Amino acid sequence: MRRLTSYDLCYSAYNREVVMSAIGVDEARLFDCLHDIGDPVGVTAHARQHLEPDGTVLLVEPFALDGRAANQANNPMAALLYLASAAICTPNSLSQEVGLELGAQAGKARLRAVFEEAGFSRFRKATETPLNLILEARP
């Protein structure tokens, strides 16, 4: 029986580097951070390089529906999260290299596109809460 290895990806805003030195991990976790990172494709590609072939990335991001109009009309938290994103998340992303600026209301479809661009072939919503999307990506 193989021992499960798991790493949280650590992103240092100070030196703008991903800290994940282990190779062959079973799981990498990104909790409420991908939307703040200037190069989310680069970070997820880095995770992909370190995962076992059957490894998983667990992604937790703020709940958002796909499409701005649908999100604003049907997500009671949207207004608050767009405000927080405009004040905190987006400027943080823009201050970094690449500056993709996902923002806290990216939604599942936009997050899927990031993971596909990083080389992942499987992406699904595991579950959701009123505040979070819990997503799974696999190579």
N, C-alpha and C positions, 0 to 999 in steps of 0.2 A: 504494500500500500504506500502510495506516494504522499509525502507530507505536503499539505497546502501551504503555499507561500503567497503572501499578500503584501502589497505595498500601497501606501497612499502616495500619490504624486505630490511632491512639494514644489511649489513654484516660488522662487525668490524674486520678489519685486525689486529688491536692492540690486542684484546683479543680473536679473532677467534670465535666469537659467532654470531649467527643469532639473530637479535633484531626484534621480532614480537610477541608482547604479547597478542594481541587481538585474541579472539576465535570467530569463526563464521563469518569470513569476506567473502564478495562476490568476491573480486578480490585481487590478489597479483600481483605486477609488478616487473619484473627483467629486467632492461634496461642495456644492454651492460656490464654485469658483471659475468654471470654464468661461462663463460670460464676462468675467473681469479680465481675462488674459488677452493680451494684445495679439498673440499668435496661437489661437486655439487649435488650428490645424497642425501646427508644429508640435504642440504639446501632446495631442492625441497620436500623432505619428510616432513620437518618442515612446509613448506607452505601447504602441503596436510593436515596435522593435524589441521591446523587452518582454512581451507576453509569450507564454507557451502557445503552441498552435491551437490548443483548445481553451486558451485563457479568456478572461472576461474583463471588461471595463464596466464598473458600476458608476453611473453618472446620476447625481442628484442635482437638479436645477430648479429655479423657481417655476411654479406652475404657470403655463401660458398656453393659450390656444393658438393654432396656426392662423396667421393672417391678422393684421392689426384691427380691422373692423370687427371681425368675429370675436377677437379677444376683448376688445373694449365693450362690446355689447353683451357678452356672455360670461365674463370673468369678473366677479365682484372685487377682486384684488388688483385688477389691471391698472387702475388709475394710480393707486399707491405705488405699485411696482414700477410703472413707467416714470413716476416722479423720482423714486429712489435711484433708478437706473440712470436717469439723466444727470442726477447730482453726484453719483458715486461711481457706478459701474462703467459707464461709457467714457467719462474722462480718464479713468484709470486705464482702460484698454487703449485709448488714444495716446496716452503718455508713453506707451511701450512700442517696441519695434513691431512692424506690420500694422498694428492698430485696427484690427478687423471690427472691433466694436459690436460684438453680438448683443450686448445689453441683457438685462435680466428678464426680458420678455421675448426671447428668441423663438421658443416653441419647438415642438418635436421635429417638424420638417426641416427647419434650419439647422438644428443640432445634428440630425441625420446627415445632412449635406457635409457638415464639417468632418464627421467620422468617415464618410465615404471617400472624401478627398484625402484623408489620412491613410486610406488603405484597408478600412474595415469593410467586410461584406455583409455582416448581419447586424441589425440594429432594431431594437424593439422597446416598446414601453412595457416595463414589468408591472408597474402600478402607478397610481397617483393619489395625492391627497389634495385638499383645497389649497395647500401652499406649495407643494412640490410635485415635479415629474420625476419618477424613478425609472431610469433608462438603462438598458444593457446593450453593450456593443461587443461583438466578437470578430476575430479575424476572418 
